[in-house]
């Protein structure tokens, strides 16, 4: 059998030059049982539509079923306040503040000890005089007489009058 016409149609098909009727001729040709061996690899290409039509397809109600499943799932969103959104930032700021405070305190405590130690090495007698100077200042304040003001005298007189009244009852 001469298959030159089919081969020409195949060549035009791959060049995209065939009409719909010529493509239908090719499909019907490849539906036959007896196909030459050189055209056998192209059989599946033209039988594909026929086989797909026979396979099980989605029903007409498929879209409706999927949409009904999707529509039932309602997600309720909780409103989140600004305070809750910023809470992690507050934690980070507090941690940084604590670290800076501890670091600053440690820096000052080490620097003060170094300065006091260096001063005591330079002037050994100074370390004994410094602790006693506040005590001496307190002793001087206690030994100096204080003068009473008029307001203090009036308040003392008022307290004396009140205390006399309380004892008279």
VEXKOL-821072 format. One record per residue (C-alpha): residue number from 1; residue in three letters; x, y negated, z negated. Coordinates in steps of 0.5 Angstrom, whole numbers, always signed. Each point is the difference from the previous one (the first is absolute). Layout:
BEGIN
REC     i    aa      xx      yy      zz
REC   NUM   ALA       X       Y       Z
...
This chain:
BEGIN
REC     i    aa      xx      yy      zz
REC     1   UNK      +0      +0      +0
REC     2   UNK      +3      -7      +2
REC     3   UNK      +0      -5      -6
REC     4   UNK      +3      -6      +3
REC     5   UNK      -6      -4      -1
REC     6   UNK      +0      +2      -7
REC     7   UNK      +8      -2      -1
REC     8   UNK      -2      -7      +4
REC     9   UNK      -5      -1      -5
REC    10   UNK      +4      +1      -6
REC    11   UNK      +6      -4      +3
REC    12   UNK      -5      -6      +1
REC    13   UNK      -3      +2      -7
REC    14   UNK      +7      -1      -3
REC    15   UNK      +1      -7      +3
REC    16   UNK      -7      -2      -2
REC    17   UNK      -3      -1      +7
REC    18   UNK      -6      +5      -1
REC    19   UNK      -7      -1      +0
REC    20   UNK      -5      +3      -5
REC    21   UNK      -3      +5      +5
REC    22   UNK      +7      +2      +2
REC    23   UNK      +2      +1      -8
REC    24   UNK      -7      +4      +0
REC    25   UNK      +3      +4      +6
REC    26   UNK      +6      +2      -4
REC    27   UNK      -4      +1      -7
REC    28   UNK      -4      +5      +4
REC    29   UNK      +6      +3      +4
REC    30   UNK      +4      +2      -7
REC    31   UNK      -7      +3      -3
REC    32   UNK      +1      +6      +5
REC    33   UNK      +3      +6      -3
REC    34   UNK      +5      +1      +6
REC    35   UNK      +5      -6      +0
REC    36   UNK      +7      +1      +4
REC    37   UNK      +6      +0      -5
REC    38   UNK      +3      -6      +2
REC    39   UNK      -6      -4      -2
REC    40   UNK      -1      +4      -6
REC    41   UNK      +3      -5      -5
REC    42   UNK      -5      -5      +2
REC    43   UNK      -6      +4      -2
REC    44   UNK      +0      -2      -7
REC    45   UNK      +0      -8      +2
REC    46   UNK      -6      +1      +4
REC    47   UNK      -4      +5      -5
REC    48   UNK      +1      -4      -6
REC    49   UNK      -6      -4      +1
REC    50   UNK      -4      +6      +1
REC    51   UNK      +3      +3      -6
REC    52   UNK      -1      -6      -4
REC    53   UNK      -8      +0      +2
REC    54   UNK      -1      +7      -3
REC    55   UNK      +4      -1      -7
REC    56   UNK      -4      -2      -6
REC    57   UNK      -1      -8      +0
REC    58   UNK      -2      -4      -6
REC    59   UNK      -8      -1      -1
REC    60   UNK      -4      -6      +1
REC    61   UNK      -1      -1      -7
REC    62   UNK      +8      +0      -1
REC    63   UNK      +0      -7      -1
REC    64   UNK      -6      -1      -4
REC    65   UNK      +3      +5      -5
REC    66   UNK      +7      -3      -1
REC    67   UNK      -3      -7      -1
REC    68   UNK      -5      +3      -5
REC    69   UNK      +6      +3      -4
REC    70   UNK      +4      -6      +1
REC    71   UNK      -5      -5      -2
REC    72   UNK      -2      +4      -7
REC    73   UNK      +7      -1      -2
REC    74   UNK      +0      -7      -4
REC    75   UNK      +6      -3      -3
REC    76   UNK      -1      -4      -6
REC    77   UNK      +5      -5      -1
REC    78   UNK      +1      -3      -7
REC    79   UNK      +2      -8      +0
REC    80   UNK      +7      -1      -3
REC    81   UNK      +1      -6      -4
REC    82   UNK      +6      -5      +1
REC    83   UNK      +2      +2      -7
REC    84   UNK      +1      +8      +2
REC    85   UNK      +3      -2      +6
REC    86   UNK      +6      -4      -3
REC    87   UNK      +0      +5      -6
REC    88   UNK      +7      +3      +3
REC    89   UNK      +3      -7      +1
REC    90   UNK      -2      -1      -7
REC    91   UNK      +4      +6      -2
REC    92   UNK      +6      -2      +4
REC    93   UNK      +0      -7      -3
REC    94   UNK      +0      +3      -7
REC    95   UNK      +5      +5      +1
REC    96   UNK      +5      -6      +4
REC    97   UNK      -1      -4      -6
REC    98   UNK      +1      +5      -5
REC    99   UNK      +7      +2      +3
REC   100   UNK      +2      -8      +1
REC   101   UNK      -2      -1      -7
REC   102   UNK      +4      +6      -3
REC   103   UNK      +6      -2      +5
REC   104   UNK      +0      -7      -2
REC   105   UNK      +0      +2      -8
REC   106   UNK      +6      +5      +1
REC   107   UNK      +4      -5      +4
REC   108   UNK      -1      -5      -5
REC   109   UNK      +1      +4      -6
REC   110   UNK      +7      +3      +3
REC   111   UNK      +2      -7      +2
REC   112   UNK      -1      -3      -7
REC   113   UNK      +4      +6      -3
REC   114   UNK      +5      -1      +4
REC   115   UNK      +1      -8      -1
REC   116   UNK      -1      +1      -8
REC   117   UNK      +6      +5      +0
REC   118   UNK      +4      -4      +4
REC   119   UNK      -1      -6      -4
REC   120   UNK      +1      +4      -7
REC   121   UNK      +7      +2      +3
REC   122   UNK      +2      -7      +2
REC   123   UNK      -2      -2      -7
REC   124   UNK      +0      +5      -5
REC   125   UNK      -3      -4      -6
REC   126   UNK      -6      -3      +4
REC   127   UNK      -3      +7      -1
REC   128   UNK      -1      -1      -7
REC   129   UNK      -2      -7      +0
REC   130   UNK      -6      +1      +5
REC   131   UNK      -4      +4      -5
REC   132   UNK      +1      -4      -6
REC   133   UNK      -2      -7      +4
REC   134   UNK      -8      +2      +0
REC   135   UNK      +1      +2      -7
REC   136   UNK      +3      -7      -2
REC   137   UNK      -5      -4      +4
REC   138   UNK      -6      +3      -4
REC   139   UNK      +4      -1      -7
REC   140   UNK      +1      -7      +2
REC   141   UNK      -8      -1      +2
REC   142   UNK      -2      +3      -6
REC   143   UNK      +5      -4      -5
REC   144   UNK      -2      -7      +3
REC   145   UNK      -7      -3      -3
REC   146   UNK      -5      -2      +4
REC   147   UNK      -5      -6      +0
REC   148   UNK      -7      +1      -1
REC   149   UNK      -4      -4      +5
REC   150   UNK      -7      -3      -2
REC   151   UNK      -4      +5      +4
REC   152   UNK      +4      +5      -4
REC   153   UNK      -2      -3      -6
REC   154   UNK      -7      -1      +1
REC   155   UNK      -1      +7      +2
REC   156   UNK      +3      +2      -6
REC   157   UNK      -4      -4      -4
REC   158   UNK      -6      +2      +3
REC   159   UNK      +2      +8      -1
REC   160   UNK      +0      -2      -8
REC   161   UNK      -7      -3      +0
REC   162   UNK      -2      +6      +4
REC   163   UNK      +3      +5      -5
REC   164   UNK      -3      -4      -6
REC   165   UNK      -7      +1      +2
REC   166   UNK      +1      +7      +1
REC   167   UNK      +3      +1      -7
REC   168   UNK      -6      -4      -2
REC   169   UNK      -5      +5      +2
